[in-house]
Amino acid sequence: MTDSPEARQIEPAGGLGVLLKAALPSVPVVNQLPGVRKTAPKDFQGLALTRPPVTVERTDVDAYARVCGFPIKDVAPLTYPHMLVFGLQMAMMSDPAFPAPAIGTVHLENSITQHRPIAIGEVLDVSAAVGPKVAHPKGTVYEFTAEITDESGVVVWEETSAYLRRGPSSGSGSDSDASYGMTFPAAPAKGLTWKLPADLGRKYAAVSGDHNPIHLYPITAKALGFKQQIAHGMWTKARCVAALENRLPDAVRVDVAFKTPVFLPGSVAFGSAAVENGYAFSLSNPRSGKPHLAGLATPL
């Protein structure tokens, strides 16, 4: 992980309380109350958190695997450790010292590096941090990093996520710039289509703790500017990784850029292609071809 402020330890909260805390800074008048009002300095330098050691529980892993399309194994799916990190990310976004409200912040990119598979029953240390803002043509980007170590102190899993807070341009570039920086080889869809149910967002929220209203119901999504609920970006990544799972090595890095929302219910077309440095993959609209996600899995 990059240099960050000294980390403090918390026990990540869950449920609707987290959602409420995340939403309040977006509510006029309420967002000026003590404990809710954002107090970050203009030269925000970042935040860092850790959690007490956590055990990888089979019931949690199996529930996640079923929702995301992974086979049931004695090791966790490559994307599962994000579940151990997400509560720390939400705690940082909800902290008054973080400059932007959590609600309305858009997930642009995600990179996961698995150094080795994580076994059911392992005890892990989890830490996360966010750095200073980064200029983007459509506003401001915040980079969240995470690191998971085993009981010997060896790093087994790492993650970087880029989140965009839309606003006045804070950098050069055109309004058509969709990604933060990642580009990938083409991997057009070749006939494999997945039908996604209307309740997919609620199912994923139940195993991930991510109850953002844009993923749950048409009425809650419309309140935040979407015509209907949308799939979680990290579910779309997990589902793609599950489709490639038997072709990936134990030590691998998987990068994705989230392009456009996946509306629920709906269908997505999956594509993959072997490339010189791994596997490229994609999700797109099966009718229009409009991209939802592009990614690359690279052996370490």
N, C-alpha and C positions, 0 to 999 in steps of 0.2 A: 504494500500500500504506500501511497505517497505521504510525505510529511503532513501531519494534521495536528490540531490542538490535542492536549492531553485528554484521554478518553475517561468518561465516567461510566460506572456500571449501573444498569437499570434492569428491571424485570419487565420486558415488553408487555403492554396491556393488549387486550383483544376486544372484539365485539363492537357494539354500537357506540360505546364510550369513546373509542379511538376515532370513529367516524365523526362524532359530534365535535370533538376537539379539533379535528382537521378542518371541519366545515366552518366553524365560528369565525375565523379570521376573514372569511369571504362575505360575512353578513354585515351590511352597513349599520352603523351605530354600535352594535354589539362588538364589532372589531376594534373599538376604541376602549373597551373595558380593561382594567388591570388583569393581567394573566392571560388575556386574549390578544391584546394589541401587540403587533410585531415591534420588537425593540432592537432589531439588528442594526449595527452601525453601517455607514456607507461603505466602509472598508472591510466588510464581513470577511473573515479569514477561515471560517469553517467550524464544524462541530464534529465530535467523535464520541461514540458510545460503544460499550460492550455489554454482554449479558452474562449471567452466571452460566457455568458449564451446562450443556443441554445434551440429553440422550436422544439418539435417533430411534424413535418408537415405531415398531412394525405397523400398528394400527393406523398411525398417521401417514406413513409412507404408502401403505397399500391403498388407502382412501385416495391419496393424491394420484397414485399410478392409475387407478381405475378412471378417474375423471380426465386424465391427460392422455390415456391410450398406451401407457407403458405396460410391459409384462410384469408380473409379480415375481420378485427375486429376493435374494438375501442381501442385496446392496440397493442403495437408494438411486432413483433415476438421476441423471446428470443435473437436471434443473431443480430437483427437490430442495437442495440446501437454500435456495432463494426463500423458501418458507421460513427458515430460521433467521434470515436476514431482514425480511420485510418489516417485522415489528420495529426494528431499530431504525429503518428508513422512515417509517411513519412517525416515530417519536422525534426524529430530527426535523422532519418537515413541519410537525405540529409545535415545535419549540418556539417560543416568542423570539428567540435569538436567530431563528432562520428567517431570511428576508421575505420569502414568498409564501402565500397560502398553499396548502397541499391540494385543495380542490381546485381544478382548473389547470394544474401542472401536467404537461403532456410527456409521456415516456417516448423518447426518440430512438434510443439505441440501448442495447444490452450486450455485454460480453461476459461469458463464463469460461473460466479455465479450471478443468478438473485434472489434478495431478495424479490421482488414483481414485478408484471407486470408494465410496463410504459405506461401510457395512451397517446393517441393522444392529442396534445395540451399542454402537460406538458413542463415546462421550466426547463432545467437541467444545472448543472455545470459539465464540463468534464475536467479531468486532466489525464496526462499520464507521465510515466517516464521509463527510461532504466538504468539498473545498470551496474556494472563492468563486464568484460568478465568472462565466466565460461569455464573451460576446457572440451573438448569433444574429443573422439577418432578420429574424422574426422576433427577437426579444433577447432573453437571457437564458443561458444553460447552466445548470448545476450538475456537477459530476459526483455521484455517490459511489464509493468503493466499499468492498467488503472482503474480509479474509477469515477463513475457517481453518483452525489448526487442530491436530489430534492431541492425545494425551502426552505425546512425546514432544509437543511443540512444533511439529512439522506441518507446514502449510499443505493442505490437501485440496483446497478449493478457493477460488477467488472470483470476484465479480466487479464489473464497472457498469453503471447505468447512467445515461445522460437524460436529464429531464429539462424540458423547455417551459419557461414562463413567458407566454406571449406578451408583447408590448412593443413600444417603439424600438426600431432597429438599433442594436448596440454594436453593429459591425457591418462590414461590407458584404455585398451579395444581393441577389435578386429575390423577389417575393416567391419565385418558383423553387427556391432551394428547399428540398423536403427533408434532407437528412442532416445530421450534425457533422459527419465526416467520412463515414464508411461507404465504400463501394465494393461491389461483389461481381464475380462472373455470372453470366446469364444462366438461369436454370428454368426454362419454360415448362409450364404444366404439360403433362403427357397423358391426360385422361383420368387421373385419380382425383375424385371429388369427394369431399366430406360434407354431409348435411349436418348443420349445427342447430340444436333445438333452442327454443326461446328461453329456457331456464338454465342454459349453460353458464351464464354469468353467476347465477345464484349457486350452482353446484360448485363452481370454482371458488367462489367467495367462502363457501363452507369449509373448504380444505386449506385455503390460503390465508384467510383473515382479511382479504382485500374486498371490503364491502362498499367501494366507491359507487355512488348512486347511478353513474352512467352505465354500469354493467348489470343492473338488477331488473328494472321494470321500465316499460315505455314511459310512464308518467314521470319517473325520477330522472330518466335520461333526457326527456324533453325539457325538464326544468333547468338542465345545464346545457341546452343548445343542440342536442342530438335528436334526430327524428324517431329513433327507437334505441333500445339498449344495445351496447356493443360488447364484443368479447374482450376479455383481458388480453393485453399484449403478451404477458408472460405465459398465458395459456397457449396462444398461437405458437410461441417459440417452443414450448414443451411438446405440443402435438407434432411439430415438425421433427424435433429431436427423437421422439418416440418412433416416427416412421423410418428414421435412419439408424435407430439404436443398434441393430445387429451388424452395422457396417462401420461403426466408430470404434477406435481403440480406447483403452482404459484412460490414457493420458491424452487429452484433447482440449482444444479451445473452440468455442462456438460463439460466433458474432452474429448479431442481427440488427437490422434497421427496420423500425416500424414505419410503414408508409402511409396507409389509409385505414380507417376503422373497418372492422368486420361487424356488420349489423346482424342482430339476432331476432328471429330465426333467419337462417340463410345458408348459403353453400359457399365453399371455398375450394379452389383447385390447387393441388400440391404438385410441385415440380422439384426434381433433383437431378444433378449431373455430376459425374466424377470429373474433377479438374486436377491440374498438376499438383496442387497443394492441398487436396482433400476433397470435400463434397460441397458444392454449392446447392442451395435450395431456395424455394420461394413458395409463397401463398398468393393467390390472385383471385379476382372475380371471374368465375367460369364463363360468364357471358361477355363482359367487356374486356377482360384481360387486365383490368386495372390492378396494379400491385398493392397487396396488403402488407407484405413482409418480404425481405430479402436477407439471405444469410449465407454463412460459410463455416464449415466445420474443418478445422485444421489439426492434424496430429502434432503432438509436441515432440 
